[in-house]
C-alpha cells in the first residue's frame, strides 16, 4: 500500500466515523479524489499544500459536524507526521437531515 493510499484511507475512515457524516463526496464538475496505482479514495484530496475532505452530512447544524471532521482529520495527519492544514468542504446535506429540522413559525 502506498503512503498516499494509506493516508487517504485513514482520512476517509476517520471522516466516516464522525457522527453526522453520511458519505464522502466529489463535485460534479471536478472529481475530488486521491489517486494511486490501482484505485482512488473519493472525497479526499491529498495533493497540494492543503488536505481537502468533501462530505455530505446527515445531521444539522453544519458547523459542529464540520468541526469534528476537521479535528478527526487533523489527528490522522498528526499521527502520520503531516503538518498540512485541513479544508472541510460540505458538498450537500442529506434530505432526511433537512426534513428533520423544525420549520419555525406558527
PDB file as gemmi writes it, atoms N, CA and C in Angstrom:
CRYST1    1.000    1.000    1.000  90.00  90.00  90.00 P 1                      
ATOM      1  N   UNK A   1       0.849  -1.173   0.000  1.00  0.00           N  
ATOM      2  CA  UNK A   1       0.000   0.000   0.000  1.00  0.00           C  
ATOM      3  C   UNK A   1       0.893   1.234   0.000  1.00  0.00           C  
ATOM      4  N   UNK A   2       0.605   2.166  -0.897  1.00  0.00           N  
ATOM      5  CA  UNK A   2       1.403   3.390  -0.979  1.00  0.00           C  
ATOM      6  C   UNK A   2       1.115   4.288   0.222  1.00  0.00           C  
ATOM      7  N   UNK A   3       2.020   5.232   0.451  1.00  0.00           N  
ATOM      8  CA  UNK A   3       1.839   6.174   1.550  1.00  0.00           C  
ATOM      9  C   UNK A   3       0.576   7.003   1.347  1.00  0.00           C  
ATOM     10  N   UNK A   4       0.360   7.514   0.116  1.00  0.00           N  
ATOM     11  CA  UNK A   4      -0.850   8.293  -0.165  1.00  0.00           C  
ATOM     12  C   UNK A   4      -2.105   7.450   0.029  1.00  0.00           C  
ATOM     13  N   UNK A   5      -2.049   6.213  -0.431  1.00  0.00           N  
ATOM     14  CA  UNK A   5      -3.205   5.331  -0.281  1.00  0.00           C  
ATOM     15  C   UNK A   5      -3.520   5.103   1.197  1.00  0.00           C  
ATOM     16  N   UNK A   6      -2.494   4.822   1.987  1.00  0.00           N  
ATOM     17  CA  UNK A   6      -2.699   4.569   3.418  1.00  0.00           C  
ATOM     18  C   UNK A   6      -3.224   5.808   4.124  1.00  0.00           C  
ATOM     19  N   UNK A   7      -2.654   6.979   3.815  1.00  0.00           N  
ATOM     20  CA  UNK A   7      -3.090   8.205   4.464  1.00  0.00           C  
ATOM     21  C   UNK A   7      -4.506   8.575   4.036  1.00  0.00           C  
ATOM     22  N   UNK A   8      -4.794   8.496   2.741  1.00  0.00           N  
ATOM     23  CA  UNK A   8      -6.138   8.826   2.259  1.00  0.00           C  
ATOM     24  C   UNK A   8      -7.181   7.873   2.846  1.00  0.00           C  
ATOM     25  N   UNK A   9      -6.830   6.606   2.957  1.00  0.00           N  
ATOM     26  CA  UNK A   9      -7.750   5.625   3.543  1.00  0.00           C  
ATOM     27  C   UNK A   9      -7.990   5.932   5.016  1.00  0.00           C  
ATOM     28  N   UNK A  10      -6.938   6.282   5.740  1.00  0.00           N  
ATOM     29  CA  UNK A  10      -7.088   6.632   7.158  1.00  0.00           C  
ATOM     30  C   UNK A  10      -7.937   7.892   7.325  1.00  0.00           C  
ATOM     31  N   UNK A  11      -7.741   8.876   6.458  1.00  0.00           N  
ATOM     32  CA  UNK A  11      -8.551  10.094   6.499  1.00  0.00           C  
ATOM     33  C   UNK A  11     -10.008   9.752   6.211  1.00  0.00           C  
ATOM     34  N   UNK A  12     -10.235   8.911   5.200  1.00  0.00           N  
ATOM     35  CA  UNK A  12     -11.606   8.504   4.864  1.00  0.00           C  
ATOM     36  C   UNK A  12     -12.278   7.825   6.054  1.00  0.00           C  
ATOM     37  N   UNK A  13     -11.597   6.871   6.667  1.00  0.00           N  
ATOM     38  CA  UNK A  13     -12.187   6.130   7.783  1.00  0.00           C  
ATOM     39  C   UNK A  13     -12.470   7.045   8.972  1.00  0.00           C  
ATOM     40  N   UNK A  14     -11.552   7.954   9.281  1.00  0.00           N  
ATOM     41  CA  UNK A  14     -11.764   8.887  10.393  1.00  0.00           C  
ATOM     42  C   UNK A  14     -12.940   9.812  10.105  1.00  0.00           C  
ATOM     43  N   UNK A  15     -13.052  10.245   8.873  1.00  0.00           N  
ATOM     44  CA  UNK A  15     -14.148  11.138   8.488  1.00  0.00           C  
ATOM     45  C   UNK A  15     -15.488  10.424   8.587  1.00  0.00           C  
ATOM     46  N   UNK A  16     -15.554   9.217   8.071  1.00  0.00           N  
ATOM     47  CA  UNK A  16     -16.815   8.471   8.096  1.00  0.00           C  
ATOM     48  C   UNK A  16     -17.233   8.076   9.509  1.00  0.00           C  
ATOM     49  N   UNK A  17     -16.294   8.066  10.435  1.00  0.00           N  
ATOM     50  CA  UNK A  17     -16.615   7.728  11.827  1.00  0.00           C  
ATOM     51  C   UNK A  17     -17.230   8.906  12.590  1.00  0.00           C  
ATOM     52  N   UNK A  18     -17.196  10.094  12.000  1.00  0.00           N  
ATOM     53  CA  UNK A  18     -17.758  11.273  12.664  1.00  0.00           C  
ATOM     54  C   UNK A  18     -19.280  11.234  12.552  1.00  0.00           C  
ATOM     55  N   UNK A  19     -19.986  11.285  13.681  1.00  0.00           N  
ATOM     56  CA  UNK A  19     -21.453  11.330  13.616  1.00  0.00           C  
ATOM     57  C   UNK A  19     -21.912  12.558  12.832  1.00  0.00           C  
ATOM     58  N   UNK A  20     -22.803  12.326  11.898  1.00  0.00           N  
ATOM     59  CA  UNK A  20     -23.299  13.398  11.051  1.00  0.00           C  
ATOM     60  C   UNK A  20     -22.749  13.370   9.643  1.00  0.00           C  
ATOM     61  N   UNK A  21     -21.718  12.552   9.403  1.00  0.00           N  
ATOM     62  CA  UNK A  21     -21.180  12.408   8.047  1.00  0.00           C  
ATOM     63  C   UNK A  21     -21.879  11.224   7.388  1.00  0.00           C  
ATOM     64  N   UNK A  22     -22.577  11.501   6.294  1.00  0.00           N  
ATOM     65  CA  UNK A  22     -23.284  10.441   5.571  1.00  0.00           C  
ATOM     66  C   UNK A  22     -22.324   9.695   4.640  1.00  0.00           C  
ATOM     67  N   UNK A  23     -21.543  10.461   3.873  1.00  0.00           N  
ATOM     68  CA  UNK A  23     -20.563   9.861   2.966  1.00  0.00           C  
ATOM     69  C   UNK A  23     -19.606  10.927   2.470  1.00  0.00           C  
ATOM     70  N   UNK A  24     -18.533  10.467   1.847  1.00  0.00           N  
ATOM     71  CA  UNK A  24     -17.581  11.368   1.198  1.00  0.00           C  
ATOM     72  C   UNK A  24     -18.091  11.661  -0.198  1.00  0.00           C  
ATOM     73  N   UNK A  25     -17.848  12.869  -0.664  1.00  0.00           N  
ATOM     74  CA  UNK A  25     -18.421  13.301  -1.935  1.00  0.00           C  
ATOM     75  C   UNK A  25     -17.355  13.830  -2.869  1.00  0.00           C  
ATOM     76  N   UNK A  26     -17.764  13.993  -4.099  1.00  0.00           N  
ATOM     77  CA  UNK A  26     -16.925  14.604  -5.115  1.00  0.00           C  
ATOM     78  C   UNK A  26     -17.820  15.513  -5.934  1.00  0.00           C  
ATOM     79  N   UNK A  27     -17.314  16.676  -6.301  1.00  0.00           N  
ATOM     80  CA  UNK A  27     -18.133  17.603  -7.071  1.00  0.00           C  
ATOM     81  C   UNK A  27     -18.429  17.030  -8.450  1.00  0.00           C  
ATOM     82  N   UNK A  28     -19.505  17.493  -9.036  1.00  0.00           N  
ATOM     83  CA  UNK A  28     -19.889  17.014 -10.364  1.00  0.00           C  
ATOM     84  C   UNK A  28     -18.915  17.493 -11.441  1.00  0.00           C  
ATOM     85  N   UNK A  29     -18.401  18.713 -11.284  1.00  0.00           N  
ATOM     86  CA  UNK A  29     -17.542  19.288 -12.315  1.00  0.00           C  
ATOM     87  C   UNK A  29     -16.136  18.689 -12.299  1.00  0.00           C  
ATOM     88  N   UNK A  30     -15.573  18.520 -11.119  1.00  0.00           N  
ATOM     89  CA  UNK A  30     -14.209  18.013 -10.990  1.00  0.00           C  
ATOM     90  C   UNK A  30     -14.192  16.963  -9.887  1.00  0.00           C  
ATOM     91  N   UNK A  31     -13.711  15.783 -10.213  1.00  0.00           N  
ATOM     92  CA  UNK A  31     -13.654  14.737  -9.201  1.00  0.00           C  
ATOM     93  C   UNK A  31     -12.621  15.073  -8.142  1.00  0.00           C  
ATOM     94  N   UNK A  32     -13.031  14.957  -6.899  1.00  0.00           N  
ATOM     95  CA  UNK A  32     -12.128  15.141  -5.773  1.00  0.00           C  
ATOM     96  C   UNK A  32     -11.742  13.751  -5.295  1.00  0.00           C  
ATOM     97  N   UNK A  33     -10.457  13.425  -5.389  1.00  0.00           N  
ATOM     98  CA  UNK A  33     -10.008  12.087  -5.002  1.00  0.00           C  
ATOM     99  C   UNK A  33      -8.493  12.085  -4.848  1.00  0.00           C  
ATOM    100  N   UNK A  34      -8.015  11.077  -4.143  1.00  0.00           N  
ATOM    101  CA  UNK A  34      -6.585  10.781  -4.094  1.00  0.00           C  
ATOM    102  C   UNK A  34      -6.385   9.532  -4.927  1.00  0.00           C  
ATOM    103  N   UNK A  35      -5.550   9.633  -5.931  1.00  0.00           N  
ATOM    104  CA  UNK A  35      -5.311   8.537  -6.863  1.00  0.00           C  
ATOM    105  C   UNK A  35      -4.030   7.802  -6.500  1.00  0.00           C  
ATOM    106  N   UNK A  36      -4.048   6.497  -6.708  1.00  0.00           N  
ATOM    107  CA  UNK A  36      -2.872   5.669  -6.502  1.00  0.00           C  
ATOM    108  C   UNK A  36      -2.979   4.502  -7.465  1.00  0.00           C  
ATOM    109  N   UNK A  37      -1.891   3.788  -7.649  1.00  0.00           N  
ATOM    110  CA  UNK A  37      -1.886   2.659  -8.584  1.00  0.00           C  
ATOM    111  C   UNK A  37      -2.988   1.670  -8.198  1.00  0.00           C  
ATOM    112  N   UNK A  38      -3.932   1.468  -9.093  1.00  0.00           N  
ATOM    113  CA  UNK A  38      -4.993   0.501  -8.856  1.00  0.00           C  
ATOM    114  C   UNK A  38      -6.240   1.043  -8.188  1.00  0.00           C  
ATOM    115  N   UNK A  39      -6.301   2.345  -7.944  1.00  0.00           N  
ATOM    116  CA  UNK A  39      -7.523   2.832  -7.324  1.00  0.00           C  
ATOM    117  C   UNK A  39      -7.488   4.289  -6.932  1.00  0.00           C  
ATOM    118  N   UNK A  40      -8.458   4.655  -6.104  1.00  0.00           N  
ATOM    119  CA  UNK A  40      -8.580   6.030  -5.635  1.00  0.00           C  
ATOM    120  C   UNK A  40      -9.443   6.047  -4.384  1.00  0.00           C  
ATOM    121  N   UNK A  41      -9.299   7.125  -3.618  1.00  0.00           N  
ATOM    122  CA  UNK A  41     -10.164   7.384  -2.471  1.00  0.00           C  
ATOM    123  C   UNK A  41     -10.924   8.663  -2.804  1.00  0.00           C  
ATOM    124  N   UNK A  42     -12.211   8.513  -3.080  1.00  0.00           N  
ATOM    125  CA  UNK A  42     -13.050   9.640  -3.477  1.00  0.00           C  
ATOM    126  C   UNK A  42     -13.377  10.495  -2.262  1.00  0.00           C  
ATOM    127  N   UNK A  43     -13.351  11.809  -2.463  1.00  0.00           N  
ATOM    128  CA  UNK A  43     -13.716  12.741  -1.407  1.00  0.00           C  
ATOM    129  C   UNK A  43     -12.553  13.217  -0.567  1.00  0.00           C  
ATOM    130  N   UNK A  44     -11.360  12.685  -0.807  1.00  0.00           N  
ATOM    131  CA  UNK A  44     -10.159  13.085  -0.065  1.00  0.00           C  
ATOM    132  C   UNK A  44      -9.106  13.503  -1.084  1.00  0.00           C  
ATOM    133  N   UNK A  45      -8.631  14.732  -0.961  1.00  0.00           N  
ATOM    134  CA  UNK A  45      -7.573  15.205  -1.853  1.00  0.00           C  
ATOM    135  C   UNK A  45      -6.334  15.511  -1.018  1.00  0.00           C  
ATOM    136  N   UNK A  46      -5.272  14.735  -1.259  1.00  0.00           N  
ATOM    137  CA  UNK A  46      -4.011  14.936  -0.549  1.00  0.00           C  
ATOM    138  C   UNK A  46      -3.029  15.784  -1.335  1.00  0.00           C  
ATOM    139  N   UNK A  47      -3.256  15.966  -2.624  1.00  0.00           N  
ATOM    140  CA  UNK A  47      -2.335  16.742  -3.457  1.00  0.00           C  
ATOM    141  C   UNK A  47      -2.358  18.200  -3.036  1.00  0.00           C  
ATOM    142  N   UNK A  48      -1.209  18.835  -3.034  1.00  0.00           N  
ATOM    143  CA  UNK A  48      -1.139  20.251  -2.716  1.00  0.00           C  
ATOM    144  C   UNK A  48      -0.769  20.520  -1.272  1.00  0.00           C  
ATOM    145  N   UNK A  49      -0.886  21.787  -0.906  1.00  0.00           N  
ATOM    146  CA  UNK A  49      -0.477  22.234   0.422  1.00  0.00           C  
ATOM    147  C   UNK A  49      -1.545  22.041   1.485  1.00  0.00           C  
ATOM    148  N   UNK A  50      -2.770  21.716   1.072  1.00  0.00           N  
ATOM    149  CA  UNK A  50      -3.885  21.554   1.997  1.00  0.00           C  
ATOM    150  C   UNK A  50      -4.561  20.220   1.743  1.00  0.00           C  
ATOM    151  N   UNK A  51      -4.930  19.527   2.799  1.00  0.00           N  
ATOM    152  CA  UNK A  51      -5.701  18.295   2.668  1.00  0.00           C  
ATOM    153  C   UNK A  51      -7.176  18.687   2.621  1.00  0.00           C  
ATOM    154  N   UNK A  52      -7.875  18.262   1.568  1.00  0.00           N  
ATOM    155  CA  UNK A  52      -9.295  18.560   1.419  1.00  0.00           C  
ATOM    156  C   UNK A  52     -10.115  17.304   1.660  1.00  0.00           C  
ATOM    157  N   UNK A  53     -11.217  17.496   2.389  1.00  0.00           N  
ATOM    158  CA  UNK A  53     -12.167  16.417   2.624  1.00  0.00           C  
ATOM    159  C   UNK A  53     -13.543  16.950   2.237  1.00  0.00           C  
ATOM    160  N   UNK A  54     -14.204  16.280   1.292  1.00  0.00           N  
ATOM    161  CA  UNK A  54     -15.517  16.700   0.794  1.00  0.00           C  
ATOM    162  C   UNK A  54     -16.558  15.721   1.316  1.00  0.00           C  
ATOM    163  N   UNK A  55     -17.561  16.261   2.020  1.00  0.00           N  
ATOM    164  CA  UNK A  55     -18.530  15.410   2.703  1.00  0.00           C  
ATOM    165  C   UNK A  55     -19.966  15.797   2.381  1.00  0.00           C  
ATOM    166  N   UNK A  56     -20.851  14.817   2.590  1.00  0.00           N  
ATOM    167  CA  UNK A  56     -22.292  15.037   2.632  1.00  0.00           C  
ATOM    168  C   UNK A  56     -22.701  14.717   4.057  1.00  0.00           C  
ATOM    169  N   UNK A  57     -23.473  15.617   4.655  1.00  0.00           N  
ATOM    170  CA  UNK A  57     -23.873  15.446   6.042  1.00  0.00           C  
ATOM    171  C   UNK A  57     -25.301  14.923   6.148  1.00  0.00           C  
ATOM    172  N   UNK A  58     -25.566  14.215   7.238  1.00  0.00           N  
ATOM    173  CA  UNK A  58     -26.930  13.757   7.501  1.00  0.00           C  
ATOM    174  C   UNK A  58     -27.426  14.292   8.844  1.00  0.00           C  
ATOM    175  N   UNK A  59     -26.770  15.365   9.311  1.00  0.00           N  
ATOM    176  CA  UNK A  59     -27.131  15.962  10.598  1.00  0.00           C  
ATOM    177  C   UNK A  59     -26.857  17.455  10.535  1.00  0.00           C  
ATOM    178  N   UNK A  60     -27.700  18.202  11.182  1.00  0.00           N  
ATOM    179  CA  UNK A  60     -27.520  19.648  11.305  1.00  0.00           C  
ATOM    180  C   UNK A  60     -27.382  19.988  12.781  1.00  0.00           C  
ATOM    181  N   UNK A  61     -26.789  21.100  13.122  1.00  0.00           N  
ATOM    182  CA  UNK A  61     -26.228  22.143  12.266  1.00  0.00           C  
ATOM    183  C   UNK A  61     -24.878  21.743  11.677  1.00  0.00           C  
ATOM    184  N   UNK A  62     -24.532  22.403  10.581  1.00  0.00           N  
ATOM    185  CA  UNK A  62     -23.323  22.065   9.829  1.00  0.00           C  
ATOM    186  C   UNK A  62     -22.023  22.370  10.587  1.00  0.00           C  
ATOM    187  N   UNK A  63     -21.852  23.553  11.173  1.00  0.00           N  
ATOM    188  CA  UNK A  63     -20.535  23.887  11.760  1.00  0.00           C  
ATOM    189  C   UNK A  63     -19.999  22.881  12.787  1.00  0.00           C  
ATOM    190  N   UNK A  64     -20.811  22.375  13.721  1.00  0.00           N  
ATOM    191  CA  UNK A  64     -20.234  21.413  14.667  1.00  0.00           C  
ATOM    192  C   UNK A  64     -19.761  20.115  14.004  1.00  0.00           C  
ATOM    193  N   UNK A  65     -20.513  19.644  13.011  1.00  0.00           N  
ATOM    194  CA  UNK A  65     -20.113  18.411  12.328  1.00  0.00           C  
ATOM    195  C   UNK A  65     -18.841  18.655  11.533  1.00  0.00           C  
ATOM    196  N   UNK A  66     -18.782  19.756  10.803  1.00  0.00           N  
ATOM    197  CA  UNK A  66     -17.576  20.083  10.033  1.00  0.00           C  
ATOM    198  C   UNK A  66     -16.377  20.250  10.961  1.00  0.00           C  
ATOM    199  N   UNK A  67     -16.589  20.821  12.123  1.00  0.00           N  
ATOM    200  CA  UNK A  67     -15.505  20.979  13.097  1.00  0.00           C  
ATOM    201  C   UNK A  67     -14.987  19.646  13.600  1.00  0.00           C  
ATOM    202  N   UNK A  68     -15.903  18.695  13.819  1.00  0.00           N  
ATOM    203  CA  UNK A  68     -15.468  17.361  14.266  1.00  0.00           C  
ATOM    204  C   UNK A  68     -14.719  16.629  13.152  1.00  0.00           C  
ATOM    205  N   UNK A  69     -15.126  16.836  11.900  1.00  0.00           N  
ATOM    206  CA  UNK A  69     -14.384  16.247  10.772  1.00  0.00           C  
ATOM    207  C   UNK A  69     -12.983  16.834  10.740  1.00  0.00           C  
ATOM    208  N   UNK A  70     -12.878  18.141  10.874  1.00  0.00           N  
ATOM    209  CA  UNK A  70     -11.580  18.814  10.883  1.00  0.00           C  
ATOM    210  C   UNK A  70     -10.682  18.223  11.975  1.00  0.00           C  
ATOM    211  N   UNK A  71     -11.205  18.075  13.178  1.00  0.00           N  
ATOM    212  CA  UNK A  71     -10.427  17.518  14.284  1.00  0.00           C  
ATOM    213  C   UNK A  71      -9.990  16.085  13.996  1.00  0.00           C  
ATOM    214  N   UNK A  72     -10.901  15.267  13.467  1.00  0.00           N  
ATOM    215  CA  UNK A  72     -10.586  13.865  13.183  1.00  0.00           C  
ATOM    216  C   UNK A  72      -9.481  13.750  12.140  1.00  0.00           C  
ATOM    217  N   UNK A  73      -9.570  14.568  11.094  1.00  0.00           N  
ATOM    218  CA  UNK A  73      -8.564  14.522  10.031  1.00  0.00           C  
ATOM    219  C   UNK A  73      -7.227  15.046  10.546  1.00  0.00           C  
ATOM    220  N   UNK A  74      -7.244  16.094  11.347  1.00  0.00           N  
ATOM    221  CA  UNK A  74      -6.003  16.623  11.919  1.00  0.00           C  
ATOM    222  C   UNK A  74      -5.304  15.584  12.794  1.00  0.00           C  
ATOM    223  N   UNK A  75      -6.073  14.780  13.523  1.00  0.00           N  
ATOM    224  CA  UNK A  75      -5.481  13.721  14.344  1.00  0.00           C  
ATOM    225  C   UNK A  75      -4.781  12.686  13.475  1.00  0.00           C  
ATOM    226  N   UNK A  76      -5.419  12.297  12.367  1.00  0.00           N  
ATOM    227  CA  UNK A  76      -4.806  11.332  11.446  1.00  0.00           C  
ATOM    228  C   UNK A  76      -3.520  11.906  10.868  1.00  0.00           C  
ATOM    229  N   UNK A  77      -3.570  13.156  10.427  1.00  0.00           N  
ATOM    230  CA  UNK A  77      -2.392  13.778   9.834  1.00  0.00           C  
ATOM    231  C   UNK A  77      -1.269  13.911  10.861  1.00  0.00           C  
ATOM    232  N   UNK A  78      -1.608  14.308  12.080  1.00  0.00           N  
ATOM    233  CA  UNK A  78      -0.587  14.446  13.126  1.00  0.00           C  
ATOM    234  C   UNK A  78       0.086  13.114  13.408  1.00  0.00           C  
ATOM    235  N   UNK A  79      -0.698  12.041  13.451  1.00  0.00           N  
ATOM    236  CA  UNK A  79      -0.140  10.709  13.700  1.00  0.00           C  
ATOM    237  C   UNK A  79       0.806  10.285  12.572  1.00  0.00           C  
ATOM    238  N   UNK A  80       0.549  10.816  11.365  1.00  0.00           N  
ATOM    239  CA  UNK A  80       1.396  10.492  10.216  1.00  0.00           C  
ATOM    240  C   UNK A  80       2.543  11.489  10.054  1.00  0.00           C  
ATOM    241  N   UNK A  81       2.611  12.489  10.936  1.00  0.00           N  
ATOM    242  CA  UNK A  81       3.661  13.489  10.827  1.00  0.00           C  
ATOM    243  C   UNK A  81       3.441  14.468   9.696  1.00  0.00           C  
ATOM    244  N   UNK A  82       2.190  14.659   9.305  1.00  0.00           N  
ATOM    245  CA  UNK A  82       1.849  15.535   8.184  1.00  0.00           C  
ATOM    246  C   UNK A  82       1.287  16.844   8.748  1.00  0.00           C  
ATOM    247  N   UNK A  83       1.998  17.970   8.554  1.00  0.00           N  
ATOM    248  CA  UNK A  83       1.581  19.233   9.165  1.00  0.00           C  
ATOM    249  C   UNK A  83       0.592  20.062   8.337  1.00  0.00           C  
ATOM    250  N   UNK A  84       0.127  19.537   7.212  1.00  0.00           N  
ATOM    251  CA  UNK A  84      -0.732  20.345   6.338  1.00  0.00           C  
ATOM    252  C   UNK A  84      -2.046  20.743   7.015  1.00  0.00           C  
ATOM    253  N   UNK A  85      -2.551  21.925   6.654  1.00  0.00           N  
ATOM    254  CA  UNK A  85      -3.871  22.319   7.146  1.00  0.00           C  
ATOM    255  C   UNK A  85      -4.964  21.503   6.459  1.00  0.00           C  
ATOM    256  N   UNK A  86      -6.152  21.529   7.060  1.00  0.00           N  
ATOM    257  CA  UNK A  86      -7.293  20.755   6.565  1.00  0.00           C  
ATOM    258  C   UNK A  86      -8.383  21.711   6.105  1.00  0.00           C  
ATOM    259  N   UNK A  87      -8.987  21.377   4.986  1.00  0.00           N  
ATOM    260  CA  UNK A  87     -10.141  22.130   4.486  1.00  0.00           C  
ATOM    261  C   UNK A  87     -11.300  21.152   4.364  1.00  0.00           C  
ATOM    262  N   UNK A  88     -12.356  21.383   5.129  1.00  0.00           N  
ATOM    263  CA  UNK A  88     -13.560  20.544   5.061  1.00  0.00           C  
ATOM    264  C   UNK A  88     -14.568  21.265   4.179  1.00  0.00           C  
ATOM    265  N   UNK A  89     -15.009  20.586   3.122  1.00  0.00           N  
ATOM    266  CA  UNK A  89     -15.989  21.145   2.197  1.00  0.00           C  
ATOM    267  C   UNK A  89     -17.272  20.344   2.341  1.00  0.00           C  
ATOM    268  N   UNK A  90     -18.340  21.019   2.748  1.00  0.00           N  
ATOM    269  CA  UNK A  90     -19.643  20.347   2.845  1.00  0.00           C  
ATOM    270  C   UNK A  90     -20.315  20.503   1.487  1.00  0.00           C  
ATOM    271  N   UNK A  91     -20.360  19.404   0.748  1.00  0.00           N  
ATOM    272  CA  UNK A  91     -20.929  19.411  -0.600  1.00  0.00           C  
ATOM    273  C   UNK A  91     -22.449  19.450  -0.578  1.00  0.00           C  
ATOM    274  N   UNK A  92     -23.041  18.824   0.448  1.00  0.00           N  
ATOM    275  CA  UNK A  92     -24.504  18.726   0.484  1.00  0.00           C  
ATOM    276  C   UNK A  92     -24.930  18.289   1.871  1.00  0.00           C  
ATOM    277  N   UNK A  93     -26.218  18.425   2.112  1.00  0.00           N  
ATOM    278  CA  UNK A  93     -26.848  17.903   3.322  1.00  0.00           C  
ATOM    279  C   UNK A  93     -27.954  16.975   2.863  1.00  0.00           C  
ATOM    280  N   UNK A  94     -27.972  15.766   3.402  1.00  0.00           N  
ATOM    281  CA  UNK A  94     -28.971  14.770   3.005  1.00  0.00           C  
ATOM    282  C   UNK A  94     -30.378  15.284   3.306  1.00  0.00           C  
ATOM    283  N   UNK A  95     -31.314  14.934   2.441  1.00  0.00           N  
ATOM    284  CA  UNK A  95     -32.697  15.371   2.595  1.00  0.00           C  
ATOM    285  C   UNK A  95     -33.273  15.037   3.961  1.00  0.00           C  
ATOM    286  N   UNK A  96     -32.950  13.865   4.478  1.00  0.00           N  
ATOM    287  CA  UNK A  96     -33.506  13.445   5.774  1.00  0.00           C  
ATOM    288  C   UNK A  96     -33.124  14.420   6.880  1.00  0.00           C  
ATOM    289  N   UNK A  97     -31.924  14.969   6.840  1.00  0.00           N  
ATOM    290  CA  UNK A  97     -31.496  15.929   7.856  1.00  0.00           C  
ATOM    291  C   UNK A  97     -32.290  17.222   7.739  1.00  0.00           C  
ATOM    292  N   UNK A  98     -32.557  17.635   6.521  1.00  0.00           N  
ATOM    293  CA  UNK A  98     -33.321  18.858   6.308  1.00  0.00           C  
ATOM    294  C   UNK A  98     -34.771  18.677   6.736  1.00  0.00           C  
ATOM    295  N   UNK A  99     -35.339  17.521   6.445  1.00  0.00           N  
ATOM    296  CA  UNK A  99     -36.733  17.250   6.795  1.00  0.00           C  
ATOM    297  C   UNK A  99     -36.918  17.114   8.294  1.00  0.00           C  
ATOM    298  N   UNK A 100     -35.863  16.758   9.026  1.00  0.00           N  
ATOM    299  CA  UNK A 100     -35.959  16.580  10.468  1.00  0.00           C  
ATOM    300  C   UNK A 100     -35.913  17.905  11.217  1.00  0.00           C  
ATOM    301  N   UNK A 101     -35.571  18.981  10.536  1.00  0.00           N  
ATOM    302  CA  UNK A 101     -35.457  20.287  11.186  1.00  0.00           C  
ATOM    303  C   UNK A 101     -36.833  20.920  11.344  1.00  0.00           C  
ATOM    304  N   UNK A 102     -37.070  21.582  12.482  1.00  0.00           N  
ATOM    305  CA  UNK A 102     -38.329  22.304  12.663  1.00  0.00           C  
ATOM    306  C   UNK A 102     -38.426  23.434  11.639  1.00  0.00           C  
ATOM    307  N   UNK A 103     -39.600  23.695  11.184  1.00  0.00           N  
ATOM    308  CA  UNK A 103     -39.792  24.717  10.148  1.00  0.00           C  
ATOM    309  C   UNK A 103     -39.920  26.117  10.726  1.00  0.00           C  
ATOM    310  N   UNK A 104     -40.185  26.245  12.008  1.00  0.00           N  
ATOM    311  CA  UNK A 104     -40.332  27.564  12.620  1.00  0.00           C  
ATOM    312  C   UNK A 104     -41.671  28.180  12.265  1.00  0.00           C  
ATOM    313  N   UNK A 105     -41.924  29.327  12.794  1.00  0.00           N  
ATOM    314  CA  UNK A 105     -43.195  29.988  12.511  1.00  0.00           C  
ATOM    315  C   UNK A 105     -44.331  29.362  13.299  1.00  0.00           C  
ATOM    316  N   UNK A 106     -45.546  29.919  13.138  1.00  0.00           N  
ATOM    317  CA  UNK A 106     -46.682  29.373  13.871  1.00  0.00           C  
ATOM    318  C   UNK A 106     -47.837  29.082  12.973  1.00  0.00           C  
TER     319      UNK A 106                                                      
END                                                                             
